[in-house]
Amino acid sequence: MFNFLKKPLHIIAPISGQTISLDKVPDPVFAEKMAGDGVAIDSTGDTVVAPCDGTITLIMDSKHAFAMTTDEGIELLVHVGLETVELNGEGFEVLQKVNTKVTAGTPILKVNRTFIESKGISLITPVLIVNHDKLKMLNPIINQTVSCGKTPVIEYKL
């Protein structure tokens, strides 16, 4: 049976800040959606949380990004900052382990904003659905002030 009235699902803000369109991110990998589709957050916070319920599938060795998969098989990537891989993990603290099941709002990373910004590195944080081809609809919510663990930043339908 078709359910056209099915409500969209939401990805919540993994960090506080202001949402911006991916094409405004000054990095072609994100701006041209090579790594996935979604939204970016010009972040102001220092805690990064799970943007939905799921399992952490990857935490980069450089601690600046993590991936997770929802029970429905949607794969997300949260990439904290641009060029943050060059810090080799400095300025980041990992709070969870790979293969951990988490709920939306569970703290995953702690960010030392002062240290990272002192290096001249942007903390714009892309929030991407990697396998967006599995979705019937993806709607990034842009130009909004968002609160970590509370505000929806992407709505989507399976």
Residue frames as a rotation matrix with the C-alpha (Angstrom) as fourth column:
MET 1
0.574 0.819 0.000 0.00
0.819 -0.574 0.000 0.00
0.000 0.000 -1.000 0.00
PHE 2
-0.284 -0.657 0.698 1.26
0.608 -0.687 -0.398 3.50
0.741 0.312 0.595 -0.84
ASN 3
0.404 0.359 -0.841 1.49
0.879 -0.407 0.249 6.02
-0.253 -0.840 -0.480 1.94
PHE 4
0.003 -0.367 0.930 1.85
0.677 -0.684 -0.272 9.45
0.736 0.630 0.246 0.35
LEU 5
0.715 0.349 0.606 1.09
-0.159 -0.762 0.628 11.11
0.681 -0.545 -0.489 3.67
LYS 6
0.520 -0.597 -0.610 4.15
0.829 0.526 0.191 9.62
0.207 -0.605 0.769 5.35
LYS 7
0.970 -0.168 -0.175 5.84
-0.083 -0.907 0.413 12.35
-0.228 -0.386 -0.894 7.37
PRO 8
0.496 -0.866 -0.069 9.40
-0.220 -0.048 -0.974 13.31
0.840 0.498 -0.214 6.43
LEU 9
0.628 -0.453 -0.633 12.20
0.774 0.444 0.450 12.05
0.077 -0.773 0.629 8.67
HIS 10
0.919 -0.263 0.295 14.64
-0.261 -0.964 -0.044 14.53
0.296 -0.036 -0.954 10.17
ILE 11
0.077 -0.945 -0.318 18.36
0.835 0.236 -0.497 14.88
0.545 -0.227 0.807 10.70
ILE 12
0.931 0.273 -0.243 19.03
0.365 -0.730 0.578 17.22
-0.020 -0.627 -0.779 13.63
ALA 13
0.646 -0.705 0.294 21.89
-0.487 -0.677 -0.552 19.68
0.588 0.213 -0.780 14.06
PRO 14
0.541 -0.528 -0.655 25.02
0.669 0.741 -0.045 17.85
0.510 -0.414 0.754 15.24
ILE 15
-0.535 -0.692 -0.485 26.48
0.838 -0.508 -0.199 21.24
-0.108 -0.513 0.852 16.31
SER 16
0.423 0.688 -0.589 25.03
0.601 -0.700 -0.386 24.69
-0.678 -0.191 -0.710 17.01
GLY 17
-0.719 -0.657 -0.228 25.36
0.306 -0.593 0.745 27.46
-0.624 0.466 0.627 14.44
GLN 18
0.074 0.671 -0.737 23.78
-0.602 -0.559 -0.570 28.82
-0.795 0.486 0.363 11.26
THR 19
0.151 0.011 0.988 22.82
0.527 0.845 -0.090 26.49
-0.836 0.535 0.122 8.39
ILE 20
-0.074 -0.218 -0.973 24.11
-0.713 -0.670 0.205 27.30
-0.697 0.709 -0.106 4.93
SER 21
0.907 0.384 -0.171 23.61
-0.371 0.540 -0.755 25.71
-0.198 0.749 0.633 1.54
LEU 22
0.488 -0.753 0.440 26.36
0.504 0.655 0.563 23.26
-0.713 -0.053 0.700 0.52
ASP 23
0.451 -0.331 0.829 27.08
0.838 -0.163 -0.521 25.29
0.307 0.930 0.204 -2.61
LYS 24
0.822 -0.157 0.547 28.20
-0.252 -0.963 0.101 28.15
0.511 -0.221 -0.831 -0.31
VAL 25
0.810 -0.572 0.129 30.90
0.129 0.388 0.913 25.98
-0.572 -0.723 0.388 1.35
PRO 26
0.610 -0.625 -0.486 34.38
-0.787 -0.547 -0.284 27.14
-0.089 0.556 -0.826 0.21
ASP 27
-0.507 -0.690 0.517 35.52
-0.505 0.724 0.470 23.58
-0.699 -0.023 -0.715 -0.58
PRO 28
-0.340 0.395 -0.854 34.61
-0.920 0.047 0.389 21.98
0.194 0.918 0.347 -3.94
VAL 29
-0.922 0.011 -0.387 34.28
0.046 0.996 -0.081 18.46
0.384 -0.092 -0.919 -2.46
PHE 30
-0.617 0.724 -0.307 31.32
0.537 0.102 -0.838 19.67
-0.576 -0.682 -0.452 -0.41
ALA 31
-0.384 0.455 -0.804 30.05
-0.469 -0.846 -0.255 22.49
-0.796 0.279 0.538 -2.65
GLU 32
-0.402 0.177 -0.898 29.79
-0.885 0.175 0.431 20.14
0.233 0.969 0.086 -5.63
LYS 33
0.449 0.701 0.554 28.25
-0.856 0.516 0.040 17.36
-0.258 -0.493 0.831 -3.48
MET 34
-0.022 -0.561 -0.828 31.03
-0.677 0.618 -0.400 14.87
0.736 0.551 -0.393 -4.28
ALA 35
-0.921 -0.388 -0.035 30.84
-0.218 0.586 -0.780 13.37
0.324 -0.711 -0.624 -0.77
GLY 36
-0.523 0.813 -0.258 27.04
0.851 0.482 -0.207 13.47
-0.044 -0.328 -0.944 -0.43
ASP 37
-0.328 0.530 0.782 24.07
0.195 -0.772 0.605 15.82
0.924 0.351 0.150 -0.26
GLY 38
0.053 0.384 -0.922 22.81
0.986 0.124 0.109 17.74
0.156 -0.915 -0.372 2.73
VAL 39
0.877 0.242 0.416 23.57
0.142 -0.956 0.256 20.99
0.460 -0.166 -0.873 4.51
ALA 40
-0.284 -0.941 -0.186 26.47
0.611 -0.028 -0.791 22.77
0.739 -0.339 0.583 6.18
ILE 41
0.816 0.466 -0.342 26.52
0.550 -0.443 0.708 24.52
0.178 -0.766 -0.618 9.54
ASP 42
-0.037 -0.766 0.641 28.66
-0.019 -0.641 -0.767 27.59
0.999 -0.040 0.009 10.16
SER 43
0.312 0.281 -0.908 29.23
0.683 0.597 0.420 26.31
0.660 -0.751 -0.006 13.67
THR 44
0.158 -0.213 0.964 29.42
-0.558 -0.825 -0.090 28.13
0.815 -0.524 -0.249 16.98
GLY 45
0.877 0.307 0.370 29.33
-0.476 0.442 0.761 25.16
0.070 -0.843 0.533 19.35
ASP 46
-0.171 -0.985 0.030 32.04
-0.967 0.162 -0.198 22.91
0.190 -0.062 -0.980 20.74
THR 47
-0.465 0.099 0.880 30.15
-0.292 0.921 -0.258 19.61
-0.836 -0.377 -0.400 21.12
VAL 48
-0.491 0.294 -0.820 29.23
-0.824 0.148 0.547 17.45
0.282 0.944 0.169 18.14
VAL 49
-0.323 0.492 0.808 26.34
-0.530 0.613 -0.586 15.03
-0.784 -0.618 0.063 18.66
ALA 50
-0.792 0.176 0.585 24.71
0.488 0.757 0.434 12.22
-0.367 0.629 -0.685 16.70
PRO 51
-0.829 0.472 -0.299 22.30
-0.550 -0.782 0.292 13.83
-0.096 0.407 0.908 14.21
CYS 52
0.222 0.900 -0.375 19.95
-0.832 0.376 0.408 10.82
0.508 0.221 0.832 14.37
ASP 53
0.496 -0.028 0.868 19.58
-0.549 0.764 0.339 7.35
-0.672 -0.645 0.364 15.85
GLY 54
0.821 -0.205 -0.533 21.98
-0.383 0.494 -0.781 4.81
0.423 0.845 0.327 14.38
THR 55
0.773 -0.634 0.006 25.34
0.506 0.623 0.596 3.09
-0.382 -0.458 0.803 14.63
ILE 56
0.524 -0.705 -0.478 28.70
-0.676 -0.686 0.270 4.85
-0.518 0.182 -0.836 14.41
THR 57
0.953 -0.120 0.278 30.46
0.254 0.816 -0.519 3.16
-0.165 0.565 0.808 11.50
LEU 58
0.175 -0.925 0.336 33.62
0.823 -0.050 -0.566 5.28
0.541 0.376 0.753 11.25
ILE 59
0.907 -0.138 -0.397 35.57
0.092 -0.857 0.508 7.82
-0.411 -0.497 -0.764 13.24
MET 60
0.743 -0.662 0.103 38.42
0.013 -0.139 -0.990 9.25
0.670 0.737 -0.095 11.20
ASP 61
0.221 -0.767 -0.602 41.89
0.933 0.345 -0.097 8.75
0.283 -0.540 0.793 12.72
SER 62
-0.733 -0.503 0.458 42.24
0.421 -0.864 -0.276 12.53
0.534 -0.009 0.845 12.58
LYS 63
-0.604 0.515 -0.608 39.08
0.737 0.072 -0.672 12.75
-0.303 -0.854 -0.423 14.75
HIS 64
-0.865 0.194 -0.463 37.54
-0.245 -0.968 0.053 15.52
-0.438 0.159 0.885 12.60
ALA 65
-0.276 0.779 -0.564 34.75
-0.905 -0.012 0.425 13.44
0.324 0.627 0.708 11.05
PHE 66
-0.756 0.104 0.646 32.51
-0.215 0.893 -0.396 10.49
-0.618 -0.439 -0.652 11.74
ALA 67
-0.584 0.607 -0.539 30.04
-0.575 0.159 0.803 8.38
0.573 0.779 0.256 9.80
MET 68
-0.697 0.431 0.573 26.95
-0.320 0.529 -0.786 6.61
-0.642 -0.731 -0.230 10.99
THR 69
-0.827 0.474 -0.301 24.22
-0.106 0.396 0.912 4.43
0.552 0.787 -0.277 9.53
THR 70
-0.309 0.815 0.490 20.54
-0.946 -0.210 -0.247 4.54
-0.099 -0.540 0.836 10.50
ASP 71
-0.380 0.270 0.885 18.49
-0.161 0.923 -0.351 1.38
-0.911 -0.276 -0.307 11.01
GLU 72
0.713 0.700 0.025 16.96
-0.039 0.075 -0.996 2.09
-0.700 0.710 0.080 7.57
GLY 73
0.296 -0.695 0.655 20.43
0.872 0.477 0.111 2.01
-0.390 0.538 0.747 5.96
ILE 74
0.893 -0.030 0.449 20.87
0.188 -0.881 -0.435 5.76
0.408 0.473 -0.781 5.46
GLU 75
0.174 -0.935 -0.308 24.58
0.983 0.183 -0.001 6.66
0.057 -0.302 0.952 5.67
LEU 76
0.973 0.166 0.159 25.57
0.147 -0.982 0.122 10.01
0.176 -0.095 -0.980 7.16
LEU 77
-0.056 -0.996 -0.069 28.86
0.911 -0.022 -0.413 11.84
0.410 -0.085 0.908 7.33
VAL 78
0.973 0.197 -0.120 29.52
0.230 -0.867 0.442 14.70
-0.017 -0.458 -0.889 9.75
HIS 79
0.138 -0.953 0.269 32.72
0.881 -0.006 -0.473 16.54
0.452 0.302 0.839 8.80
VAL 80
0.744 0.162 -0.649 33.76
0.560 -0.682 0.471 19.10
-0.366 -0.713 -0.598 11.42
GLY 81
0.327 -0.596 -0.734 35.51
-0.235 -0.803 0.548 22.01
-0.916 -0.007 -0.402 9.74
LEU 82
0.993 -0.117 -0.032 37.31
-0.018 0.113 -0.993 22.44
0.120 0.987 0.110 6.45
GLU 83
0.270 -0.958 -0.093 40.93
-0.276 0.016 -0.961 21.28
0.923 0.285 -0.260 6.17
THR 84
0.513 -0.031 0.858 40.73
-0.858 -0.047 0.512 20.00
0.025 -0.998 -0.051 9.77
VAL 85
0.969 -0.215 -0.120 42.28
0.199 0.971 -0.129 16.71
0.144 0.101 0.984 8.65
GLU 86
0.290 -0.919 0.268 45.61
0.075 -0.257 -0.963 18.61
0.954 0.300 -0.006 8.62
LEU 87
0.251 -0.148 0.957 45.44
-0.882 -0.442 0.163 18.91
0.399 -0.885 -0.241 12.43
ASN 88
-0.390 -0.416 -0.822 45.97
-0.209 0.909 -0.361 15.12
0.897 0.031 -0.441 12.77
GLY 89
0.092 0.569 -0.818 43.44
0.688 0.558 0.465 14.92
0.720 -0.605 -0.340 15.60
GLU 90
-0.802 -0.408 -0.437 44.71
0.598 -0.547 -0.586 17.91
0.000 -0.731 0.683 17.56
GLY 91
-0.866 0.497 0.060 41.82
-0.499 -0.866 -0.032 19.99
0.036 -0.057 0.998 18.85
PHE 92
0.091 0.912 -0.400 39.37
-0.708 0.341 0.618 17.07
0.700 0.227 0.677 18.86
GLU 93
-0.760 -0.203 0.617 38.35
-0.593 0.604 -0.532 14.60
-0.264 -0.771 -0.579 21.56
VAL 94
-0.442 0.588 -0.677 36.46
-0.342 0.588 0.733 11.44
0.829 0.556 -0.058 20.60
LEU 95
-0.451 0.366 0.814 33.69
-0.887 -0.086 -0.453 10.55
-0.096 -0.927 0.364 23.07
GLN 96
0.612 0.694 0.380 32.32
-0.593 0.720 -0.361 7.35
-0.524 -0.004 0.852 21.44
LYS 97
-0.511 -0.760 0.402 33.65
-0.296 0.594 0.748 4.21
-0.807 0.263 -0.528 19.74
VAL 98
-0.537 0.257 -0.803 33.00
-0.799 0.150 0.583 2.72
0.270 0.955 0.125 16.31
ASN 99
-0.583 0.460 -0.670 30.12
0.151 0.871 0.467 0.17
0.799 0.171 -0.577 16.24
THR 100
-0.881 0.339 -0.329 28.38
0.297 -0.145 -0.944 1.96
-0.368 -0.930 0.028 19.12
LYS 101
-0.191 0.902 0.387 24.61
0.820 -0.070 0.569 2.32
0.540 0.426 -0.726 18.77
VAL 102
-0.910 -0.149 -0.387 23.63
0.342 -0.796 -0.499 5.91
-0.234 -0.587 0.775 19.61
THR 103
0.209 0.974 0.089 20.47
0.948 -0.179 -0.262 7.98
-0.239 0.140 -0.961 19.78
ALA 104
0.213 -0.047 0.976 20.02
0.543 -0.825 -0.158 11.45
0.812 0.563 -0.150 18.32
GLY 105
0.742 0.046 0.669 21.78
-0.356 -0.818 0.451 13.96
0.568 -0.573 -0.590 20.57
THR 106
0.849 -0.505 -0.155 24.43
0.467 0.580 0.667 11.59
-0.247 -0.639 0.728 21.96
PRO 107
0.648 -0.675 -0.353 27.76
-0.643 -0.733 0.221 13.51
-0.407 0.084 -0.909 22.21
ILE 108
0.921 -0.347 0.175 30.31
0.386 0.765 -0.515 12.09
0.045 0.542 0.839 19.73
LEU 109
-0.042 -0.961 0.275 33.13
0.836 -0.184 -0.517 14.68
0.548 0.208 0.810 19.59
LYS 110
0.666 0.062 -0.744 34.39
0.500 -0.777 0.383 17.61
-0.554 -0.627 -0.548 21.64
VAL 111
0.419 -0.452 0.787 35.95
0.739 -0.335 -0.585 20.47
0.528 0.827 0.193 19.67
ASN 112
-0.001 -0.498 -0.867 38.60
0.748 -0.576 0.330 22.89
-0.663 -0.648 0.373 20.96
ARG 113
0.757 0.441 0.482 37.32
0.653 -0.528 -0.543 25.90
0.015 0.726 -0.688 18.95
THR 114
0.835 -0.455 -0.311 39.94
-0.306 -0.852 0.424 28.30
-0.458 -0.258 -0.851 20.28
PHE 115
-0.096 -0.919 0.383 42.81
-0.040 0.388 0.921 26.04
-0.995 0.073 -0.074 19.22
ILE 116
-0.052 0.115 0.992 41.37
0.883 0.468 -0.008 25.23
-0.466 0.876 -0.126 15.78
GLU 117
0.874 0.419 0.246 40.43
0.485 -0.780 -0.395 28.85
0.027 0.465 -0.885 15.00
SER 118
0.587 -0.734 -0.342 43.92
-0.287 -0.584 0.759 29.96
-0.757 -0.348 -0.554 16.13
LYS 119
-0.365 -0.689 0.626 45.24
0.366 0.512 0.777 27.87
-0.856 0.513 0.065 13.22
GLY 120
-0.576 0.201 -0.792 43.04
-0.638 -0.716 0.283 29.86
-0.511 0.668 0.541 10.82
ILE 121
-0.973 0.222 -0.058 40.89
0.151 0.811 0.565 26.82
0.172 0.541 -0.823 10.06
SER 122
-0.428 0.897 0.112 37.15
-0.781 -0.430 0.453 27.15
0.454 0.107 0.884 9.35
LEU 123
-0.906 0.201 0.373 34.73
-0.109 0.741 -0.662 25.19
-0.410 -0.640 -0.650 11.52
ILE 124
-0.058 0.852 -0.520 32.00
-0.998 -0.062 0.010 25.07
-0.024 0.519 0.854 8.87
THR 125
-0.689 -0.140 0.711 30.57
-0.360 0.918 -0.168 21.58
-0.629 -0.372 -0.683 9.36
PRO 126
-0.410 0.544 -0.732 28.99
-0.796 0.179 0.578 19.71
0.446 0.820 0.360 6.41
VAL 127
-0.397 0.437 0.807 26.28
-0.419 0.696 -0.583 17.21
-0.816 -0.570 -0.094 7.39
LEU 128
-0.455 0.045 -0.890 25.86
-0.888 0.056 0.457 14.81
0.071 0.997 0.014 4.49
ILE 129
0.495 0.513 0.701 23.67
-0.353 0.856 -0.377 11.90
-0.794 -0.061 0.605 3.48
VAL 130
-0.504 -0.859 -0.092 26.19
-0.487 0.194 0.852 9.85
-0.713 0.474 -0.516 1.51
ASN 131
-0.892 0.218 0.397 23.73
0.416 0.739 0.529 7.45
-0.178 0.637 -0.750 -0.15
HIS 132
-0.529 0.692 -0.492 21.14
-0.342 -0.704 -0.622 10.14
-0.776 -0.161 0.609 -0.98
ASP 133
-0.715 0.249 -0.653 20.23
-0.623 0.197 0.757 8.20
0.318 0.948 0.014 -4.14
LYS 134
-0.816 0.420 -0.397 18.16
0.500 0.858 -0.121 5.93
0.290 -0.297 -0.910 -1.82
LEU 135
-0.638 0.548 -0.541 15.89
0.282 -0.487 -0.827 8.84
-0.716 -0.680 0.156 -0.86
LYS 136
0.007 0.741 0.671 12.64
0.999 -0.030 0.023 9.96
0.037 0.670 -0.741 -2.47
MET 137
0.713 0.221 0.665 13.13
0.233 -0.970 0.072 13.47
0.661 0.104 -0.743 -1.08
LEU 138
-0.096 -0.739 -0.667 15.94
0.995 -0.080 -0.055 15.44
-0.012 -0.669 0.743 0.58
ASN 139
0.591 0.369 0.717 15.28
0.388 -0.910 0.148 18.97
0.707 0.191 -0.681 1.81
PRO 140
-0.470 -0.776 -0.420 18.15
0.811 -0.192 -0.552 20.88
0.348 -0.600 0.720 3.48
ILE 141
0.722 0.662 -0.202 16.89
0.682 -0.631 0.369 23.51
0.116 -0.404 -0.907 5.91
ILE 142
-0.269 -0.926 0.265 19.09
0.888 -0.345 -0.303 26.54
0.372 0.154 0.915 5.23
ASN 143
-0.502 -0.082 0.861 19.52
-0.002 -0.995 -0.096 30.04
0.865 -0.050 0.500 6.66
GLN 144
0.708 0.706 -0.026 18.42
-0.029 0.067 0.997 28.95
0.706 -0.705 0.068 10.14
THR 145
-0.295 -0.693 0.657 20.05
-0.855 -0.116 -0.506 29.34
0.427 -0.711 -0.559 13.53
VAL 146
0.466 0.433 -0.772 20.21
-0.193 0.901 0.389 25.80
0.864 -0.032 0.503 14.92
SER 147
0.269 -0.306 0.913 20.82
-0.962 -0.046 0.269 24.28
-0.041 -0.951 -0.307 18.35
CYS 148
-0.639 -0.662 -0.391 22.99
-0.645 0.739 -0.198 21.22
0.420 0.126 -0.899 18.81
GLY 149
-0.980 0.175 -0.098 20.86
0.199 0.899 -0.389 18.10
0.020 -0.400 -0.916 19.26
LYS 150
-0.419 0.871 -0.256 17.55
0.217 -0.178 -0.960 19.92
-0.882 -0.458 -0.114 18.83
THR 151
0.128 0.525 -0.841 16.88
-0.579 -0.649 -0.493 21.70
-0.805 0.550 0.221 15.54
PRO 152
0.523 0.086 0.848 16.16
0.536 0.741 -0.405 19.78
-0.663 0.666 0.341 12.31
VAL 153
-0.157 -0.637 -0.755 18.66
-0.400 -0.658 0.638 20.61
-0.903 0.402 -0.152 9.52
ILE 154
-0.845 -0.015 -0.534 17.58
-0.509 0.328 0.796 18.09
0.163 0.945 -0.285 6.87
GLU 155
0.058 0.819 0.571 14.23
-0.558 0.501 -0.661 16.48
-0.827 -0.281 0.486 6.20
TYR 156
-0.722 -0.344 -0.600 14.02
-0.690 0.420 0.589 13.45
0.049 0.839 -0.541 3.97
LYS 157
0.459 0.831 0.314 11.73
-0.772 0.548 -0.322 10.66
-0.439 -0.094 0.893 2.81
LEU 158
-0.549 -0.607 0.575 12.69
-0.302 0.785 0.541 7.05
-0.779 0.123 -0.614 2.09
